Amino acid sequence: MPMSARLYVGLMSGTSMDGIDCALARCDERGTTLLATYEHPIPPATKQRIVEISRPGDNEIERMGALDRELGHLFAKATLSLLSKEQVPSTEICAIGSHGQTIRHHPPSSHQPSEQGFTLQIGDPNTIAQSTGITTVADFRRRDIAVGGEGAPLAPAFHAAAFAKAGHTRAIVNIGGIANVSLLHSEGQVLGFDTGPGNTLLDHWINRQLGQAYDKDGQWSAAGSIRPDLLARLLEHDYLSQSGPRSTGKEVFNLAWLDECLADLSSPATPQEVQSTLAEFSAESIARGIAQCEVPVSEVYVCGGGARNSDLMRRLAAKLGTATLETTASLGIEPEWVEAAAFAWLAWRSMAQLAGNIPAVTGAQEEVILGGIYPGARPRTQ
């Protein structure tokens, strides 16, 4: 089987840390076909270590180094579990594309001109390659930053390859912890950027209040009332008025910031009012992001975990005017697996020595091949 037609595995663990999404895909010049999927659990103790290392603290280098190796083993186990489930030998896999676990994202736009922007994802690719015997491509974001980009979002390039259709202007909205939009213009141009929070504030707030990992189907937010004063305060965030390529993360939109907003209210909001307002905030910031593209959008397709939040989808639909709203299932890929499929595709791009970024999206000075390649085959002895 020629290399361009071999199989790739994409691994994605996002801000919500609800599991490692694994996608087995066939990627070549003709397109990407998703063949199988698997979600590997992240142990609660590991999740807690990720949360702790994601914020400033003591002994960071020691803790990060250990967690880097731990996640490398976990990503390798996830890959091997997928291949075992599908009875696919590892020798059939050309490469693994591993996004890694983001623990810091401070792109150039978030810094003063004299400071260096950076991004950091962990999940040691050396460990993944050694444990699986499969070549691993990782550290996708930092090459884009090296040429002046934001390092994110990277998914728009895949969205364009997988979902664009001549004569149709579409928006692909990924609602993960952070939401991002890819505008696929009918004439071929691609724009994209992070719009702001997707699920991250909703998940953290319900976890704090009710001990639940997420608001299933948006039931709690749907039954609450919006606090207009809180919504107005949230929408004042400077990030939402930025233009051009931009990206953000939980360093910006988190419970500490939400607590500051709540403290500014003239009267306390109930926990359920906060949840309802956060859902409205996510929907409004996504809709504003689409509107900022200043191109009439007739079709909006949602992927990511937020696609399964009925309340969030209802709120977003109400803000889109005449544009239709569906999930990417209508385009052939179930919404939960789009990002993992994207990193299988990005691994193929890297192995084929093809650029993986879009400068108009990330703000990079040029197209570049993304990621470092870590060979999986053990060296022969003489």
C-alpha positions in Angstrom: 0.0 0.0 0.0 1.6 3.4 -1.0 2.3 5.7 1.9 -0.1 8.4 0.7 -2.9 5.8 1.1 -2.0 4.4 4.4 -3.8 4.9 7.7 -3.3 7.6 10.3 -4.4 7.9 13.9 -5.4 11.3 15.3 -5.3 12.0 19.1 -7.0 14.9 20.7 -7.4 15.8 24.4 -9.0 19.2 24.8 -9.7 21.8 27.5 -12.5 19.8 28.9 -10.3 16.8 29.6 -13.3 14.5 29.2 -11.2 11.8 27.5 -8.7 11.2 24.7 -10.5 11.2 21.4 -8.8 8.7 19.0 -9.6 8.6 15.3 -8.5 6.1 12.7 -8.6 7.6 9.2 -7.4 7.1 5.7 -5.8 10.3 4.5 -4.5 11.1 1.0 -4.7 13.6 -1.8 -8.3 12.6 -2.5 -9.5 13.4 1.0 -10.0 12.0 4.5 -12.2 9.0 5.4 -12.9 8.4 9.0 -12.8 4.6 9.6 -13.1 4.1 13.4 -13.2 6.0 16.7 -12.5 5.4 20.3 -12.6 7.5 23.5 -10.0 6.6 26.1 -10.7 7.6 29.7 -8.3 10.0 31.5 -8.0 8.9 35.2 -9.4 11.4 37.7 -6.0 11.7 39.4 -4.4 12.6 36.0 -7.1 15.1 35.3 -6.3 16.8 38.6 -2.6 16.9 37.8 -3.4 18.6 34.5 -5.6 21.2 36.2 -2.9 21.9 38.7 -0.1 22.2 36.2 -2.2 24.5 34.0 -2.0 27.3 36.5 1.1 28.9 38.1 2.5 27.0 41.1 5.5 25.6 42.9 7.9 23.0 41.4 6.4 23.4 38.0 9.2 21.9 35.9 9.4 18.7 38.1 5.6 18.2 37.9 5.4 19.0 34.2 8.2 16.6 33.3 6.5 13.7 35.2 3.1 14.5 33.7 4.6 14.8 30.2 5.7 11.2 30.4 2.5 10.0 32.1 0.4 11.5 29.3 2.8 10.0 26.7 2.1 6.6 28.1 -1.6 7.3 28.3 -1.8 8.5 24.6 0.1 5.4 23.6 -2.3 3.2 25.4 -5.2 5.0 23.8 -3.8 4.3 20.4 -3.1 0.7 21.0 -6.6 0.2 22.5 -8.1 1.7 19.3 -6.0 -0.6 17.0 -6.8 -3.6 19.2 -10.6 -2.8 19.0 -10.4 -2.5 15.3 -8.0 -5.4 14.8 -5.6 -3.2 12.8 -1.9 -4.1 13.1 0.3 -1.2 14.0 2.4 -1.8 10.9 -0.6 -0.5 8.9 -0.4 2.9 10.5 1.8 5.5 8.8 1.8 7.9 11.7 0.0 9.1 14.8 -0.9 12.8 15.0 -1.0 13.9 18.6 -2.1 17.3 19.6 -1.1 16.9 23.2 -2.6 18.4 26.3 -2.4 22.2 26.3 -1.2 23.5 29.7 -0.4 27.1 28.6 -1.4 29.1 25.5 0.0 32.7 25.5 0.1 33.6 21.8 1.9 36.7 20.5 -1.3 38.8 20.5 -1.7 38.3 24.3 1.8 39.8 25.0 3.4 43.2 24.7 5.4 43.7 21.5 8.6 43.2 23.4 7.6 39.9 24.8 7.7 36.4 23.2 4.4 34.6 22.8 4.4 30.8 23.4 2.3 27.7 23.6 2.9 24.5 25.4 1.4 21.0 24.9 2.5 18.0 26.8 2.2 14.2 26.2 5.8 13.1 25.3 5.8 12.0 21.6 9.1 10.1 22.2 7.2 7.9 24.7 4.2 7.5 22.3 6.5 6.5 19.4 8.6 4.1 21.5 5.6 2.5 23.2 3.6 1.9 20.0 6.4 1.5 17.5 4.5 4.0 15.3 6.0 7.2 14.0 4.4 10.1 15.9 3.9 13.7 14.8 3.4 16.2 17.6 4.0 19.7 18.8 2.0 21.2 15.9 1.4 24.7 17.2 4.9 26.0 17.9 6.1 26.0 14.3 3.3 28.4 13.4 4.2 30.6 16.4 7.9 30.5 15.1 6.7 32.3 11.9 4.7 34.9 13.8 1.4 33.1 14.1 -1.0 32.4 17.0 -0.4 28.7 16.8 -4.1 28.2 16.7 -6.7 27.5 15.6 -5.3 24.7 13.3 -8.5 23.0 12.6 -9.7 25.4 9.8 -7.2 23.9 7.3 -8.8 20.5 7.9 -12.3 22.0 7.8 -11.6 23.5 4.4 -10.2 20.2 3.1 -13.1 18.1 4.5 -16.2 20.4 4.4 -15.7 23.2 1.8 -18.1 23.1 -1.2 -17.8 25.4 -4.3 -20.6 27.9 -4.4 -21.4 27.5 -0.7 -20.3 29.9 2.1 -20.2 27.9 5.3 -19.2 28.4 8.8 -17.8 25.4 10.7 -18.1 26.1 14.5 -16.1 23.9 16.8 -17.5 24.2 20.3 -15.0 22.6 22.6 -13.8 24.2 25.8 -13.0 27.2 23.7 -15.1 27.8 20.5 -13.6 28.6 17.1 -15.1 29.3 13.8 -13.9 28.5 10.3 -15.4 30.5 7.5 -15.3 28.6 4.2 -16.0 31.2 1.5 -17.8 30.1 -1.6 -14.8 31.3 -3.7 -12.3 29.3 -1.7 -10.9 31.7 0.9 -10.6 30.5 4.4 -10.8 32.6 7.6 -10.8 31.3 11.2 -10.3 32.3 14.8 -11.3 31.5 18.4 -14.5 33.2 19.3 -14.2 32.8 23.0 -15.5 30.3 25.5 -17.5 27.3 24.4 -18.0 24.8 27.1 -15.2 25.6 29.5 -17.1 28.1 31.8 -20.3 26.0 31.6 -18.4 22.8 32.7 -16.5 24.4 35.5 -19.4 26.3 36.9 -21.7 23.2 37.1 -18.9 21.2 38.5 -18.4 23.8 41.3 -22.1 24.1 42.0 -23.4 20.5 41.5 -20.4 18.3 41.2 -21.2 17.3 37.7 -18.7 17.2 34.9 -21.0 18.9 32.4 -24.6 20.1 31.9 -26.1 17.2 30.0 -28.1 18.5 27.0 -28.0 22.0 28.7 -30.9 21.0 31.0 -29.8 23.1 33.9 -29.0 26.2 31.8 -32.3 25.8 29.9 -34.4 25.9 33.0 -32.7 29.1 34.3 -33.1 32.7 33.6 -30.5 35.1 32.0 -29.1 37.9 34.1 -28.8 40.8 31.7 -26.4 42.7 33.9 -24.1 39.7 34.1 -24.3 39.0 30.4 -23.4 42.6 29.7 -20.4 42.4 32.0 -19.2 39.2 30.3 -19.5 40.7 26.9 -17.3 43.6 27.9 -14.2 41.4 27.7 -11.6 42.9 25.4 -10.9 39.7 23.5 -14.4 39.8 22.0 -13.7 43.1 20.2 -10.3 42.1 18.7 -10.1 41.6 15.0 -7.9 39.6 12.7 -6.2 36.3 13.6 -6.6 35.6 17.3 -6.7 32.7 19.7 -7.4 32.3 23.4 -7.7 29.7 26.2 -8.6 29.0 29.7 -5.9 31.3 30.8 -8.3 34.1 29.8 -11.8 32.6 30.3 -11.9 30.9 33.6 -13.7 30.8 37.0 -11.4 33.4 38.5 -12.5 35.9 35.8 -16.1 34.8 36.2 -15.9 35.5 39.9 -14.6 39.0 39.2 -17.6 39.6 37.0 -20.0 38.2 39.6 -18.5 40.5 42.3 -19.4 43.5 40.1 -23.1 42.8 40.2 -25.4 45.0 42.3 -27.2 41.9 43.6 -26.2 38.2 43.7 -27.1 35.9 40.9 -28.4 32.4 41.7 -26.1 29.5 40.5 -28.7 28.5 37.9 -29.0 32.1 36.6 -25.2 32.1 36.1 -25.4 28.8 34.2 -28.1 30.1 31.9 -26.2 33.4 31.4 -23.0 31.5 30.5 -24.8 29.5 27.9 -26.2 32.8 26.4 -22.7 34.3 26.5 -21.2 31.4 24.6 -23.9 31.5 22.0 -23.7 35.3 21.6 -19.9 35.3 21.3 -20.0 32.6 18.7 -22.7 34.5 16.7 -20.7 37.7 17.0 -17.6 36.0 15.7 -19.5 34.7 12.6 -20.9 38.3 12.1 -17.4 39.8 12.3 -16.4 37.9 9.2 -18.6 40.3 7.3 -19.5 37.7 4.7 -23.1 36.4 4.4 -23.1 32.9 5.8 -26.0 30.6 4.7 -24.9 27.4 6.4 -23.5 26.8 9.9 -22.3 23.4 11.0 -21.3 22.6 14.5 -18.8 20.1 15.8 -17.2 19.4 19.2 -19.0 18.5 22.5 -21.2 21.6 22.3 -23.0 20.1 19.4 -24.7 17.8 21.9 -25.8 20.6 24.1 -29.4 21.2 23.0 -29.8 24.4 24.9 -26.7 25.9 23.5 -27.6 24.9 20.0 -31.1 26.4 20.4 -29.6 29.7 21.6 -27.1 29.8 18.7 -29.8 29.1 16.2 -31.9 32.0 17.4 -29.0 34.3 16.7 -28.1 33.2 13.2 -30.9 34.8 11.3 -31.7 33.0 8.1 -28.6 30.7 8.2 -29.3 27.0 8.7 -27.8 25.3 11.7 -26.8 21.6 11.6 -24.0 19.4 13.0 -21.1 18.1 10.9 -22.8 14.8 10.9 -24.7 16.2 7.9 -21.3 16.5 6.1 -20.1 13.0 6.9 -18.2 13.3 10.2 -19.9 13.0 13.6 -19.2 16.2 15.6 -17.3 14.5 18.5 -14.6 13.2 16.1 -13.8 16.1 13.9 -10.8 17.4 15.9 -9.2 13.9 16.2 -9.7 13.4 12.5 -8.1 16.8 11.9 -4.9 15.7 13.7 -4.8 12.5 11.6 -5.0 14.7 8.6 -2.3 17.1 9.9 0.0 14.1 10.5 -0.5 13.1 6.9 0.3 16.7 5.8 3.5 16.6 7.9 4.6 13.2 6.6 4.0 14.3 3.0 6.0 17.5 3.6 2.9 19.7 3.0 2.1 22.9 5.0 -0.6 22.5 7.6 -1.3 26.1 8.6 -3.3 28.9 6.9 -1.6 32.3 7.5 -4.9 34.2 7.0 -6.2 32.2 10.0 -3.2 32.1 12.4 -1.5 35.3 11.3 1.7 33.5 10.4 4.1 35.1 7.9 4.1 32.0 5.7 2.8 28.5 5.3 5.0 25.9 7.1 5.1 22.2 7.7 3.8 21.7 11.2 5.0 19.4 14.0 8.0 17.4 14.9 8.4 13.8 13.6 9.4 11.1 16.0 10.3 7.8 14.2 8.6 4.7 15.6 10.6 1.9 14.1 13.4 0.7 16.3 16.8 1.1 14.7 18.5 -1.9 13.2 21.7 -3.1 14.8 24.8 -3.6 12.6 
